[in-house]
Amino acid sequence: MTEEVAALIGKEFPCLDKGFVRLIDVMGDDNAIVQAARVSYGSGTKKVHEDRGLIRYLMRHLHTTPFEMVEFKFHVKLPIFVARQWIRHRTANVNEYSGRYSEMKDEFYVPDPEQIRAQSATNKQGRADESFAAEESGRIRTTMRTTQENLYGEYQDLLETNLAREIARINLPVSNYTEWYWKIDLHNLFHFLRLRIDAHAQYEIRVYGQAMASIVKAAVPLAYEAFEDYIVNAQKFSHQELQVIKSLLPAIPTEEELVAQGLSGREAREFVEKLSRL
């Protein structure tokens, strides 16, 4: 573990109004990915640029198992409605704060004024780009806080009757904050990030994705670079779209021309092969 990564252990990355992401532990680094791919424990037998090339090859060709050799454990504090989206990623180990054993905390999420927006006219599950006017936004936020305060007050009243915590909690809203430990391997974490840092993801979970992405980038910089180049900033094309590209392409470039554009020799060869199959 590098000093930079060690400094991240336990550091709080604030998310939303009361949430956070903390890195609790990390097992492995870029070198662990390379070792797994080569099935070798030798250190220093390859140059850094060769390790980078191998990691990029693995990512480019979706050879995912070496990335599973790296694991991250996070402590996350998040609203319950975000947790319900998050838990759909079933490839992690999760242990959540329990409202059966412990009293739920008086902590609720209220969106910032700029996030108070109308329903999108083009996206059935998203919000519009423009925020409400300040007066209307303030009224909505006040209504949210009032409802949260009232429901938490009723929750406290129920607890005072000695009602079981597991029953008393059921009327609390999904804006209530919860916490969990979340452990996942790098391959599945990249899949999570691909979906959750995308511009189409809900803003609230995207904030957590971006915080985690900054941690991952520091821990496995070569792998994260490949992830950005081949997954985040890449595009998929249908057969029909490829035919359109073929009709518009005047000629297949040479490998030398592609290398001059910044591709490695191997990437240039593979690109020429792809183009020749159009």
Secondary structure, 3 states (H helix, E strand, C coil): CCHHHHCCECCEEEECCCEEEEEEEEECCHHHHHHHHHCCCCCCCCCHHHHHHHHHHHHHCCCCHHHHHCEEEEEEEEEHHHHHHHCCCCCCEEEECCCCCCCCCCCECCCCHHHCEEECCCCCCCEEEEECCHHHHHHHHHHHHHHHHHHHHHHHHHHHCCCCHHHHHHHCCCCEEEEEEEEEEHHHHHHHHHHHCCCCCCHHHHHHHHHHHHHHHHHCHHHHHHHHHHHHCCCCCCHHHHHHHHHHCCCCCCHHHHHHCCCCHHHHHHHHHHHHCC
